[in-house]
Structure formats: structure tokens, C-alpha cells
């Protein structure tokens, strides 16, 4: 059925649900799993009068974010391999999560994307946006959404 499944995670409780289901599905199908975490490229300040960060501070923050992201996807790898699933852990830097997910799925030749959604509606969805909705709208690869 599926040969390679990409699962998006941010380490949250909700994304762990997506990870657990992706591992179970990969195990059932005999598929490989690609665990993906997207991290922002650099801290941005949007408010006038805010304190800008020095180059050293930006590098320190980016390194911390990358290390935390790697720990998250390595945890997915460990969980998957414990259940007999081959897992590749991937960290991508991007400011647009949905574009990074779709690009990574294409790059790694995934035939399914698994991700979680908060299921926000109305004004909350309008104000907070929905990465899941963007992936659903723009992906040519099937997407399994868990809530």
C-alpha cells in the first residue's frame, strides 16, 4: 500500500499522536518512515522598538532550535525502530512549514503525509492559520490528518 510515509512532528502531545499512528501504519504496511521537524530559519522581530539580536545570539538560538528538533526526530526514530520500522530523521529549516513539508515529502519520495491538526474553526483558524490546511490544499501527495 504505502512504501514511504512522512510524518510531521513538533514534539507536542498532539503530534505524538500522529507519530504513533504513522509508526503503526508503517509497521502494518512494511513502509519506511520519514520523521520531519521544521524549524524557523532565524528569530524575527516584528515590533517597532524591539531589541534586535546580535549575529552571535542568532547563531546560538538557531543552534539550540536545531538541536531540540534533532532530539525530537531522533526520539521518533527510536520509537519506530523499537517496533521494527525503518525511520529516517530529518530536520528542515524554513519559515513556511507547509511548503517545507510538501518539499520534503517530494524529496524523500513519500507516498503519504501524516500530520496532526488542532481542528480550530472560525476566528481562531483565521487568526492562527492552519499549516495542515495549506498542506491539504497544495500537496499532490495524499495527507492523513489526525486530531
N, C-alpha and C positions, 0 to 999 in steps of 0.2 A: 504494500500500500504506500507507505512513505519510506524514503531512503535516508533523508536528512531533514531534521526538524530544527528550526532555530527558535530558541526560547529567549524572550527578553526579560531581564530581571533588573531590579534596583535594590534588591535586598529587603524590601518591605514584606510585611506579612502577606499582603495580597499577591505580590509577585511570587512569593514562595509557593502559593497555591498553584500558580501557573507552572512553576518549575516542577513541582511534584507530579502534576498531571502530564507534563511533557515527558518526564522520565518514564512514567508508567506507559504512556503511548509509545514511546521509542522502544521500550522493552518488549511490548506486545508485537510491534511491527518489525523488530530487529533493525531499527533505524539508528543512525548516528544522531547525536545531539550537538548543536552549537549553542553554547550559553553566552549570551551577549549582554554587556552592560555599556551604556552610552554615558560618557562624562562630558561636561562642558569644556570648551577649549581654554577659557580663562575667565576669571571673575570680571564682571562688568558692573559698572556703577551707572545708574540711570538718573540719579537725583542731583540737581544742581546744588553745588556747595558740598558735595560729599568728598570724602578723602580718597584720593586715588592711591593705588597700590604701587609700590616700587617694583622694579623688574625682579628683584630677589624674592619679594613677597609673592608675586605672581607665580614664579617658578616653584616656590615652596608649596603653595596651595595646589597647583596643578599636580605636583608630585604626590601630595597627600591624597588627592582625589583619585589619581591613577592607582595608587597602592590599595586604597579601600575598594575600588572597583575590581581590581585583580583578586583580592581576597574573596569577594562575593562570588565571582565566576569560578574561582578555584574550589569554593565550597560546593557549587553546583556539580562541578566535575567529580569531586569526591563522592557526593551522594549518588550520582549517576553510575559511576564505576562500581560502587558497592552493590548496585542492582544489575550489574552486567552490561551496562550501556556505555558505549564509547562516546566520550564527551570532549569537545574542543572548547576551551575557554577563550573568549575574545573580548577585549576592551577597545572601544572606538571613541575617539574624541570628536564631538560635533555639537553645534549649538541647536541643531534641529533633529530631535530624537527620531521622529517618524522617517525622515529621509535617511538617517543613518541605519535604521532597522531595515528598511527596504533595500538599501545598497548592500548591506551585509548579507542579507538573505540571497540576493543575486550573486554576490561574490563567492559565497560558500555553497552555492547551488542547492539551497534549501527548497524543498517542495511543500513546506508548511511553516507558517509562523505562528507561534503560540505566545500569547501575552494576556495580561490581566487588564481589567478596566474597573474603575471605581463606580461606573454606572451613573455618573452625575447627569442631571437633567436641568432644563430650563436655564435660569440666570447663572447658576454655578457653572454649568457646562460652557456657557457663553464667555464668562469671565475667566475661567481657569483653562479653557481649551481642552482638547482631547487628542492626545497623541494617538490613541487607539483609533479614533475616528479618522484621522489622517492616514494611518496605515491601511485601514479598511477601504478608504476611498481611492488610494493611489497604488496599492500593491496589485501586481498581476499574479502573485502567489497566494494561494488560499491562506486565510487567517482564522485561527481558533481563538476566540475571546472567552476568558473565564472571569466570573465576578464572584 
